[in-house]
Amino acid sequence: MFEKAWFHIDNEAEIASPALLLYRERIEHNLKLMVEIVGDPARLRPHVKTHKLLPLVERQIALGITKFKCSTIAEVEMCAMAGAPDVMLAMPCVGPNGHRLATLAQKYPDTQFSSIADDEETIRILASAAQQRRVNLGVFLELDCGMSRTGIMPGEAAAYLVHVIKDTPRLLFRGLHAYDGHIHDESLEARQEKCEAAFTPILAFKKRLEGEGVIIKEFLTGGSPTFGIHAKHSDRMCSPGTTVLWDFGYGDKHPDLPFLPAAVLLARVISKPGLNRLTLDLGHKSVAPENPHPRVRFEELPDATPLMQSEEHLVLETERAHEFLIGQTLHGIPRHVCPTVSMHGEAVLIENTQATERWPITARNRQITV
């Protein structure tokens, strides 16, 4: 019944479960759609936190994308390994991370490295590391557009930090960064209204700085839910991340963003404990557990009810349990793909219904070399 479905794999018997599957044709669709929405790959700084994969960074570079956004030093190093010309760490550098970033700037002199700052102490940490390593580090001022996670509110204190960055040796003021991850309403109209309201003070602050002669080389905005909204403004750089692999969490909420789920979890029936029950080898060590059930939606059983999930097991209730045999495979799309990927050591690449390669999740760990 399902052998001609898009998720079908001819040599599936060779793949041990649970497994993370990546479908190349769907990834290609998503990458090209990202470029189409924004109009020019030069306006993209995609976030790599979703996939953490060196081959996908290399593929995006081949499509003309030269700038990348990261959450960890390991992701930053991965992008540099791929030959990315411009890499930004969207986390304040504290502890040894300033020196780790500066070390990467030494190791990869052809890559421009940057980070964010919303406090004078963070600027000092970056400056100390850059000066000791004799490298230049870029700094984006992190602005709070309503998420209240990191960032400083637009105003006098924020303007002061801009000038501190500009006046500090070895630091380069790169521009402004404002992430609106709190805006993910199902209604596009509601999302747009909230986005415009959130960015009104940001835009006024940007205009003020420009009036003072400050050169803002990059105005970096948004995440995946507001990607299409920011893409319509030519002065903004966009940094979607989930769009590369997509998931049903965003897919259900944002039909205006026609990306395709490209990551699938392969599971097998390992037990049938009752007339209407199936137990799968897909515990919460294999799929992101932070959301309520359903954490994964099975293409063969979209209406199955999850009854219990433990470290290595998932028990489903379905009236169709009798149709499935012990050892039979099911294919599930995760609700939240980003933390799901990081639970797997490798991904199996699927091309033209064949499992062809195994890709280690390059930046799964917090450290590669530095």
ROTITI-946414 format. One record per residue (C-alpha): residue in one letter; residue number from 1; x, y, z. Coordinates in nm, 3 decimals, padded with zeros to 5 digits. Layout:
A / NUM / X / Y / Z
...
//
This chain:
M / 1 / 00.000 / 00.000 / 00.000
F / 2 / 00.279 / 00.240 / 00.086
E / 3 / 00.561 / 00.119 / -00.140
K / 4 / 00.515 / 00.405 / -00.387
A / 5 / 00.493 / 00.674 / -00.120
W / 6 / 00.756 / 00.948 / -00.116
F / 7 / 00.928 / 00.801 / 00.190
H / 8 / 00.969 / 00.453 / 00.037
I / 9 / 01.324 / 00.311 / 00.035
D / 10 / 01.415 / 00.014 / -00.186
N / 11 / 01.703 / -00.105 / 00.034
E / 12 / 01.540 / -00.025 / 00.366
A / 13 / 01.620 / -00.371 / 00.508
E / 14 / 01.985 / -00.258 / 00.529
I / 15 / 01.907 / 00.029 / 00.768
A / 16 / 01.905 / -00.044 / 01.141
S / 17 / 01.636 / 00.135 / 01.340
P / 18 / 01.582 / 00.378 / 01.493
A / 19 / 01.742 / 00.591 / 01.224
L / 20 / 01.737 / 00.949 / 01.099
L / 21 / 01.670 / 00.963 / 00.725
L / 22 / 01.732 / 01.269 / 00.509
Y / 23 / 01.572 / 01.291 / 00.164
R / 24 / 01.799 / 01.474 / -00.079
E / 25 / 01.531 / 01.572 / -00.332
R / 26 / 01.323 / 01.735 / -00.058
I / 27 / 01.624 / 01.915 / 00.087
E / 28 / 01.699 / 02.052 / -00.260
H / 29 / 01.340 / 02.175 / -00.289
N / 30 / 01.367 / 02.351 / 00.047
L / 31 / 01.703 / 02.514 / -00.026
K / 32 / 01.590 / 02.645 / -00.363
L / 33 / 01.263 / 02.769 / -00.212
M / 34 / 01.461 / 02.962 / 00.053
V / 35 / 01.654 / 03.141 / -00.224
E / 36 / 01.335 / 03.199 / -00.423
I / 37 / 01.153 / 03.356 / -00.127
V / 38 / 01.435 / 03.596 / -00.043
G / 39 / 01.520 / 03.670 / -00.408
D / 40 / 01.899 / 03.657 / -00.376
P / 41 / 02.123 / 03.411 / -00.189
A / 42 / 02.330 / 03.710 / -00.077
R / 43 / 02.039 / 03.803 / 00.153
L / 44 / 02.046 / 03.471 / 00.335
R / 45 / 02.234 / 03.385 / 00.654
P / 46 / 02.070 / 03.048 / 00.727
H / 47 / 02.096 / 02.900 / 01.074
V / 48 / 02.280 / 02.566 / 01.079
K / 49 / 02.152 / 02.457 / 01.422
T / 50 / 01.876 / 02.249 / 01.265
H / 51 / 02.094 / 02.011 / 01.064
K / 52 / 02.453 / 02.054 / 01.201
L / 53 / 02.582 / 01.891 / 00.882
L / 54 / 02.896 / 01.978 / 00.688
P / 55 / 02.760 / 01.847 / 00.355
L / 56 / 02.454 / 02.072 / 00.382
V / 57 / 02.670 / 02.379 / 00.448
E / 58 / 02.878 / 02.286 / 00.143
R / 59 / 02.563 / 02.248 / -00.066
Q / 60 / 02.433 / 02.589 / 00.041
I / 61 / 02.768 / 02.746 / -00.051
A / 62 / 02.736 / 02.585 / -00.395
L / 63 / 02.397 / 02.758 / -00.429
G / 64 / 02.560 / 03.097 / -00.364
I / 65 / 02.493 / 03.129 / 00.009
T / 66 / 02.808 / 03.265 / 00.175
K / 67 / 02.695 / 03.366 / 00.523
F / 68 / 02.586 / 03.138 / 00.806
K / 69 / 02.447 / 03.167 / 01.157
C / 70 / 02.534 / 02.927 / 01.439
S / 71 / 02.450 / 02.851 / 01.802
T / 72 / 02.770 / 02.675 / 01.909
I / 73 / 03.144 / 02.703 / 01.852
A / 74 / 03.136 / 02.355 / 01.696
E / 75 / 02.881 / 02.477 / 01.439
V / 76 / 03.101 / 02.779 / 01.370
E / 77 / 03.401 / 02.553 / 01.310
M / 78 / 03.194 / 02.326 / 01.085
C / 79 / 03.102 / 02.621 / 00.864
A / 80 / 03.466 / 02.731 / 00.845
M / 81 / 03.567 / 02.374 / 00.752
A / 82 / 03.320 / 02.396 / 00.462
G / 83 / 03.487 / 02.715 / 00.338
A / 84 / 03.212 / 02.958 / 00.442
P / 85 / 03.340 / 03.315 / 00.397
D / 86 / 03.130 / 03.463 / 00.680
V / 87 / 03.016 / 03.289 / 01.000
M / 88 / 02.827 / 03.441 / 01.293
L / 89 / 02.783 / 03.293 / 01.642
A / 90 / 02.439 / 03.397 / 01.764
M / 91 / 02.527 / 03.341 / 02.129
P / 92 / 02.702 / 03.580 / 02.368
C / 93 / 03.061 / 03.466 / 02.420
V / 94 / 03.131 / 03.395 / 02.787
G / 95 / 03.384 / 03.172 / 02.962
P / 96 / 03.645 / 03.042 / 02.716
N / 97 / 03.425 / 03.085 / 02.409
G / 98 / 03.571 / 03.422 / 02.315
H / 99 / 03.916 / 03.265 / 02.293
R / 100 / 03.777 / 02.965 / 02.106
L / 101 / 03.624 / 03.197 / 01.847
A / 102 / 03.950 / 03.392 / 01.817
T / 103 / 04.142 / 03.067 / 01.777
L / 104 / 03.918 / 02.974 / 01.485
A / 105 / 03.989 / 03.316 / 01.332
Q / 106 / 04.357 / 03.229 / 01.345
K / 107 / 04.303 / 02.881 / 01.204
Y / 108 / 04.074 / 02.994 / 00.920
P / 109 / 04.201 / 03.336 / 00.806
D / 110 / 03.980 / 03.339 / 00.496
T / 111 / 03.662 / 03.333 / 00.707
Q / 112 / 03.517 / 03.639 / 00.880
F / 113 / 03.401 / 03.540 / 01.231
S / 114 / 03.149 / 03.738 / 01.432
S / 115 / 02.944 / 03.708 / 01.748
I / 116 / 02.672 / 03.902 / 01.925
A / 117 / 02.682 / 04.128 / 02.230
D / 118 / 02.416 / 04.292 / 02.446
D / 119 / 02.640 / 04.387 / 02.740
E / 120 / 02.969 / 04.570 / 02.785
E / 121 / 03.125 / 04.270 / 02.962
T / 122 / 03.063 / 04.050 / 02.658
I / 123 / 03.236 / 04.310 / 02.443
R / 124 / 03.537 / 04.305 / 02.678
I / 125 / 03.558 / 03.925 / 02.655
L / 126 / 03.558 / 03.936 / 02.276
A / 127 / 03.807 / 04.225 / 02.268
S / 128 / 04.048 / 04.049 / 02.503
A / 129 / 04.040 / 03.732 / 02.294
A / 130 / 04.083 / 03.918 / 01.964
Q / 131 / 04.369 / 04.131 / 02.092
Q / 132 / 04.556 / 03.837 / 02.246
R / 133 / 04.523 / 03.632 / 01.928
R / 134 / 04.584 / 03.935 / 01.703
V / 135 / 04.274 / 03.875 / 01.494
N / 136 / 03.971 / 04.085 / 01.411
L / 137 / 03.629 / 03.970 / 01.531
G / 138 / 03.299 / 04.108 / 01.414
V / 139 / 03.029 / 04.202 / 01.662
F / 140 / 02.655 / 04.238 / 01.603
L / 141 / 02.457 / 04.434 / 01.858
E / 142 / 02.191 / 04.196 / 01.990
L / 143 / 01.856 / 04.378 / 02.015
D / 144 / 01.552 / 04.258 / 02.207
C / 145 / 01.244 / 04.277 / 01.984
G / 146 / 01.013 / 04.124 / 02.244
M / 147 / 01.141 / 03.772 / 02.305
S / 148 / 01.325 / 03.878 / 02.623
R / 149 / 01.579 / 03.597 / 02.599
T / 150 / 01.891 / 03.787 / 02.496
G / 151 / 01.932 / 04.137 / 02.364
I / 152 / 01.914 / 04.496 / 02.478
M / 153 / 01.617 / 04.723 / 02.418
P / 154 / 01.669 / 04.997 / 02.156
G / 155 / 01.767 / 05.323 / 02.324
E / 156 / 02.052 / 05.516 / 02.481
A / 157 / 02.221 / 05.215 / 02.641
A / 158 / 02.210 / 05.026 / 02.312
A / 159 / 02.355 / 05.322 / 02.121
Y / 160 / 02.635 / 05.345 / 02.378
L / 161 / 02.726 / 04.979 / 02.317
V / 162 / 02.745 / 05.041 / 01.942
H / 163 / 03.007 / 05.309 / 01.999
V / 164 / 03.196 / 05.090 / 02.247
I / 165 / 03.221 / 04.820 / 01.979
K / 166 / 03.325 / 05.071 / 01.713
D / 167 / 03.595 / 05.222 / 01.937
T / 168 / 03.744 / 04.893 / 02.057
P / 169 / 04.062 / 04.776 / 01.882
R / 170 / 04.032 / 04.445 / 01.696
L / 171 / 03.650 / 04.454 / 01.702
L / 172 / 03.446 / 04.531 / 01.392
F / 173 / 03.090 / 04.656 / 01.424
R / 174 / 02.897 / 04.440 / 01.177
G / 175 / 02.542 / 04.554 / 01.237
L / 176 / 02.221 / 04.470 / 01.421
H / 177 / 02.065 / 04.134 / 01.506
A / 178 / 01.704 / 04.093 / 01.621
Y / 179 / 01.546 / 03.749 / 01.659
D / 180 / 01.168 / 03.723 / 01.683
G / 181 / 01.133 / 03.358 / 01.782
H / 182 / 00.833 / 03.441 / 02.001
I / 183 / 00.626 / 03.525 / 01.693
H / 184 / 00.489 / 03.201 / 01.550
D / 185 / 00.112 / 03.251 / 01.526
E / 186 / -00.075 / 03.020 / 01.291
S / 187 / -00.238 / 03.313 / 01.114
L / 188 / -00.005 / 03.486 / 00.868
E / 189 / -00.197 / 03.809 / 00.927
A / 190 / -00.139 / 03.787 / 01.303
R / 191 / 00.228 / 03.701 / 01.252
Q / 192 / 00.275 / 03.996 / 01.020
E / 193 / 00.097 / 04.236 / 01.257
K / 194 / 00.308 / 04.126 / 01.555
C / 195 / 00.626 / 04.133 / 01.351
E / 196 / 00.565 / 04.488 / 01.233
A / 197 / 00.488 / 04.601 / 01.588
A / 198 / 00.799 / 04.430 / 01.726
F / 199 / 01.028 / 04.587 / 01.468
T / 200 / 00.890 / 04.942 / 01.483
P / 201 / 01.130 / 05.046 / 01.764
I / 202 / 01.412 / 04.844 / 01.604
L / 203 / 01.371 / 05.031 / 01.276
A / 204 / 01.357 / 05.365 / 01.455
F / 205 / 01.681 / 05.278 / 01.636
K / 206 / 01.845 / 05.175 / 01.310
K / 207 / 01.743 / 05.505 / 01.152
R / 208 / 01.884 / 05.693 / 01.451
L / 209 / 02.222 / 05.521 / 01.424
E / 210 / 02.240 / 05.587 / 01.051
G / 211 / 02.160 / 05.950 / 01.120
E / 212 / 02.461 / 05.959 / 01.352
G / 213 / 02.683 / 05.828 / 01.073
V / 214 / 02.701 / 05.469 / 01.194
I / 215 / 02.742 / 05.224 / 00.905
I / 216 / 02.518 / 04.921 / 00.955
K / 217 / 02.661 / 04.664 / 00.719
E / 218 / 02.401 / 04.402 / 00.804
F / 219 / 02.053 / 04.411 / 00.952
L / 220 / 01.990 / 04.047 / 01.045
T / 221 / 01.633 / 03.955 / 01.131
G / 222 / 01.390 / 03.678 / 01.208
G / 223 / 01.368 / 03.303 / 01.211
S / 224 / 01.163 / 03.054 / 01.010
P / 225 / 00.801 / 03.154 / 01.094
T / 226 / 00.864 / 03.520 / 00.997
F / 227 / 01.103 / 03.443 / 00.712
G / 228 / 00.858 / 03.535 / 00.437
I / 229 / 00.764 / 03.858 / 00.615
H / 230 / 01.122 / 03.985 / 00.651
A / 231 / 01.214 / 03.866 / 00.300
K / 232 / 00.987 / 04.135 / 00.152
H / 233 / 01.211 / 04.408 / 00.298
S / 234 / 01.523 / 04.444 / 00.085
D / 235 / 01.728 / 04.605 / 00.364
R / 236 / 01.705 / 04.293 / 00.583
M / 237 / 01.912 / 03.976 / 00.593
C / 238 / 01.714 / 03.663 / 00.675
S / 239 / 01.821 / 03.369 / 00.890
P / 240 / 01.574 / 03.081 / 00.865
G / 241 / 01.696 / 02.747 / 00.997
T / 242 / 01.419 / 02.488 / 01.024
T / 243 / 01.330 / 02.551 / 00.659
V / 244 / 01.612 / 02.322 / 00.541
L / 245 / 01.456 / 02.005 / 00.692
W / 246 / 01.112 / 02.127 / 00.812
D / 247 / 00.885 / 01.936 / 01.051
F / 248 / 00.516 / 01.891 / 01.116
G / 249 / 00.517 / 02.140 / 01.404
Y / 250 / 00.587 / 02.429 / 01.170
G / 251 / 00.422 / 02.261 / 00.873
D / 252 / 00.084 / 02.245 / 01.046
K / 253 / 00.104 / 02.601 / 01.179
H / 254 / 00.249 / 02.776 / 00.875
P / 255 / 00.098 / 02.650 / 00.549
D / 256 / 00.201 / 02.981 / 00.389
L / 257 / 00.558 / 02.847 / 00.397
P / 258 / 00.544 / 02.555 / 00.149
F / 259 / 00.855 / 02.369 / 00.265
L / 260 / 00.861 / 01.990 / 00.264
P / 261 / 00.947 / 01.760 / 00.554
A / 262 / 01.287 / 01.622 / 00.452
A / 263 / 01.383 / 01.441 / 00.774
V / 264 / 01.213 / 01.115 / 00.867
L / 265 / 01.256 / 00.880 / 01.161
L / 266 / 01.266 / 00.515 / 01.068
A / 267 / 01.120 / 00.285 / 01.336
R / 268 / 01.018 / -00.080 / 01.353
V / 269 / 00.747 / -00.272 / 01.533
I / 270 / 00.920 / -00.468 / 01.809
S / 271 / 00.613 / -00.593 / 02.000
K / 272 / 00.233 / -00.612 / 01.982
P / 273 / 00.124 / -00.605 / 02.350
G / 274 / -00.250 / -00.627 / 02.301
L / 275 / -00.505 / -00.624 / 02.021
N / 276 / -00.478 / -00.254 / 01.946
R / 277 / -00.118 / -00.183 / 02.044
L / 278 / 00.213 / -00.153 / 01.863
T / 279 / 00.545 / -00.097 / 02.038
L / 280 / 00.813 / 00.073 / 01.830
D / 281 / 01.187 / 00.112 / 01.887
L / 282 / 01.158 / 00.492 / 01.896
G / 283 / 01.202 / 00.624 / 02.248
H / 284 / 01.264 / 00.976 / 02.362
K / 285 / 01.637 / 00.925 / 02.302
S / 286 / 01.556 / 00.930 / 01.930
V / 287 / 01.301 / 01.211 / 01.896
A / 288 / 01.283 / 01.547 / 02.070
P / 289 / 01.082 / 01.492 / 02.392
E / 290 / 01.019 / 01.851 / 02.499
N / 291 / 00.678 / 01.876 / 02.333
P / 292 / 00.360 / 01.690 / 02.429
H / 293 / 00.253 / 01.390 / 02.219
P / 294 / 00.238 / 01.337 / 01.932
R / 295 / 00.612 / 01.404 / 01.911
V / 296 / 00.628 / 01.217 / 01.584
R / 297 / 00.362 / 01.165 / 01.319
F / 298 / 00.374 / 00.837 / 01.132
E / 299 / 00.293 / 00.852 / 00.764
E / 300 / 00.142 / 00.501 / 00.774
L / 301 / -00.055 / 00.569 / 01.095
P / 302 / -00.123 / 00.945 / 01.121
D / 303 / -00.411 / 00.896 / 01.366
A / 304 / -00.238 / 00.653 / 01.603
T / 305 / -00.254 / 00.756 / 01.969
P / 306 / 00.073 / 00.751 / 02.168
L / 307 / 00.012 / 00.576 / 02.501
M / 308 / 00.360 / 00.568 / 02.651
Q / 309 / 00.714 / 00.661 / 02.561
S / 310 / 01.029 / 00.565 / 02.750
E / 311 / 01.397 / 00.584 / 02.665
E / 312 / 01.388 / 00.330 / 02.382
H / 313 / 01.018 / 00.245 / 02.336
L / 314 / 00.706 / 00.410 / 02.198
V / 315 / 00.368 / 00.241 / 02.247
L / 316 / 00.092 / 00.334 / 02.003
E / 317 / -00.277 / 00.254 / 02.011
T / 318 / -00.443 / 00.192 / 01.675
E / 319 / -00.732 / -00.018 / 01.549
R / 320 / -00.508 / -00.113 / 01.258
A / 321 / -00.248 / -00.289 / 01.475
H / 322 / -00.344 / -00.623 / 01.320
E / 323 / -00.218 / -00.498 / 00.982
F / 324 / 00.140 / -00.468 / 01.103
L / 325 / 00.393 / -00.745 / 01.150
I / 326 / 00.678 / -00.770 / 01.398
G / 327 / 00.978 / -00.606 / 01.232
Q / 328 / 00.768 / -00.394 / 00.995
T / 329 / 00.890 / -00.038 / 00.942
L / 330 / 00.709 / 00.289 / 01.003
H / 331 / 00.819 / 00.634 / 00.893
G / 332 / 00.764 / 00.932 / 01.121
I / 333 / 00.802 / 01.306 / 01.080
P / 334 / 00.913 / 01.476 / 01.405
R / 335 / 00.721 / 01.764 / 01.555
H / 336 / 01.050 / 01.947 / 01.628
V / 337 / 01.333 / 01.849 / 01.398
C / 338 / 01.618 / 02.064 / 01.539
P / 339 / 01.676 / 01.880 / 01.871
T / 340 / 01.578 / 01.552 / 01.706
V / 341 / 01.875 / 01.567 / 01.469
S / 342 / 02.118 / 01.620 / 01.757
M / 343 / 02.001 / 01.292 / 01.914
H / 344 / 02.150 / 01.093 / 01.628
G / 345 / 02.516 / 01.028 / 01.556
E / 346 / 02.455 / 01.004 / 01.184
A / 347 / 02.192 / 01.052 / 00.916
V / 348 / 02.116 / 00.817 / 00.629
L / 349 / 02.087 / 00.999 / 00.297
I / 350 / 01.803 / 00.885 / 00.071
E / 351 / 01.826 / 00.955 / -00.303
N / 352 / 01.585 / 00.822 / -00.564
T / 353 / 01.439 / 00.569 / -00.316
Q / 354 / 01.785 / 00.439 / -00.225
A / 355 / 01.986 / 00.477 / 00.096
T / 356 / 02.317 / 00.594 / -00.050
E / 357 / 02.535 / 00.756 / 00.217
R / 358 / 02.576 / 00.796 / 00.591
W / 359 / 02.652 / 01.147 / 00.711
P / 360 / 02.797 / 01.194 / 01.061
I / 361 / 02.618 / 01.479 / 01.240
T / 362 / 02.926 / 01.700 / 01.221
A / 363 / 02.852 / 01.951 / 01.496
R / 364 / 02.648 / 01.726 / 01.724
N / 365 / 02.911 / 01.755 / 01.996
R / 366 / 03.001 / 02.089 / 02.148
Q / 367 / 03.361 / 02.071 / 02.028
I / 368 / 03.532 / 01.966 / 01.706
T / 369 / 03.893 / 02.080 / 01.757
V / 370 / 03.887 / 02.397 / 01.967
//
